[in-house]
Each structure stands twice: as structure tokens, then as C-alpha cells.
Amino acid sequence: MSTLKAAFEKAVAESKQLPEKPDNQTLLKIYSLYKQATEGDVEGKRPGFADLVGRAKFDAWAAVKGKSADEAMQAYIDLIESLK
């Protein structure tokens, strides 16, 4: 396993033990970087107006479209580090 992958998995575990819950924008950023790192670019249709949470998650993930898995992992690690 690469050191980046190991550091990413460590950051994922640490994200569940942050001293305080991040605000919604930060949570969306964490979500979008995780999804980009693990699944790649967002696919499918954007959720409708009735699904506000799904729509926000989709938009956040779409905002990091094109970022490589390694770039997304590093950005995720850096973000979690900044929240500790």
C-alpha cells in the first residue's frame, strides 16, 4: 500500500474523531474529496429540488470533478489536518 493511501485511510479514521463538528460547507468539502478519491468523477443526474441534501452533496462532488484520486486524497488529508 502506498504511503499516500495509508495516510488517507488514517485521515478518514481521524475525521470521525475531530474535536468539534465542522460546519456544513466543510462537511460537504470532506464528503466531496472522499468521494472523488474513492470513486472518481461524479456520475448520474443531479437530484431534484426536493432533495436538498442530495443536491448539495452532488454539487460539492461535481465541483472537484477532474481531480485525480491522488490529488483528492492529498487535499482530504490536508483538510482533516487543518481541522484538528
C-alpha positions as CSV (number, residue, x, y, z in Angstrom):
1,M,0.0,0.0,0.0
2,S,1.3,3.4,-0.9
3,T,2.1,5.9,1.9
4,L,-0.5,8.3,0.4
5,K,-3.2,5.6,0.7
6,A,-2.2,4.8,4.2
7,A,-2.2,8.5,5.2
8,F,-5.6,8.9,3.5
9,E,-7.1,5.9,5.5
10,K,-5.6,7.4,8.7
11,A,-7.2,10.8,7.9
12,V,-10.5,9.1,7.3
13,A,-10.4,7.5,10.7
14,E,-9.3,10.8,12.3
15,S,-12.2,12.6,10.6
16,K,-14.6,10.7,12.8
17,Q,-12.8,12.0,15.9
18,L,-12.4,15.7,15.3
19,P,-12.6,17.9,18.4
20,E,-15.7,19.6,17.1
21,K,-18.2,19.0,14.3
22,P,-17.2,21.1,11.2
23,D,-19.8,23.4,9.6
24,N,-21.9,22.2,6.7
25,Q,-19.6,23.7,4.0
26,T,-16.6,21.9,5.4
27,L,-18.6,18.7,5.8
28,L,-19.5,18.9,2.1
29,K,-15.8,19.5,1.2
30,I,-14.8,16.4,3.2
31,Y,-17.5,14.4,1.5
32,S,-16.7,15.6,-2.0
33,L,-12.9,14.9,-1.6
34,Y,-13.6,11.5,-0.1
35,K,-15.9,10.5,-3.0
36,Q,-13.5,11.9,-5.6
37,A,-10.6,9.9,-4.0
38,T,-12.5,6.7,-3.7
39,E,-14.9,6.7,-6.7
40,G,-13.7,9.3,-9.2
41,D,-15.8,11.9,-11.0
42,V,-19.5,12.2,-10.1
43,E,-21.9,10.4,-12.4
44,G,-25.7,10.4,-12.9
45,K,-28.3,13.1,-12.8
46,R,-28.4,15.9,-10.3
47,P,-31.1,15.3,-7.6
48,G,-34.2,17.4,-7.9
49,F,-35.2,20.4,-5.8
50,A,-37.0,18.3,-3.2
51,D,-33.7,16.5,-2.2
52,L,-31.7,19.5,-0.8
53,V,-29.1,17.4,0.9
54,G,-28.6,15.1,-2.1
55,R,-28.3,18.1,-4.4
56,A,-25.8,19.8,-2.1
57,K,-23.7,16.6,-2.0
58,F,-23.9,16.2,-5.8
59,D,-22.8,19.8,-6.4
60,A,-19.9,19.6,-3.9
61,W,-18.7,16.4,-5.6
62,A,-19.1,17.9,-9.1
63,A,-17.0,20.9,-8.0
64,V,-13.9,18.6,-7.7
65,K,-14.6,16.8,-11.0
66,G,-11.4,16.1,-12.9
67,K,-9.2,16.0,-9.8
68,S,-7.1,12.7,-9.7
69,A,-7.5,10.2,-6.9
70,D,-4.1,11.1,-5.5
71,E,-4.8,14.9,-5.6
72,A,-8.2,14.3,-3.9
73,M,-6.6,12.1,-1.2
74,Q,-3.9,14.7,-0.5
75,A,-6.5,17.5,-0.3
76,Y,-8.6,15.4,2.1
77,I,-5.6,14.7,4.3
78,D,-4.7,18.4,4.4
79,L,-8.2,19.4,5.2
80,I,-8.5,16.9,8.1
81,E,-5.1,18.1,9.4
82,S,-6.3,21.7,9.4
83,L,-9.4,20.8,11.4
84,K,-7.5,19.0,14.3
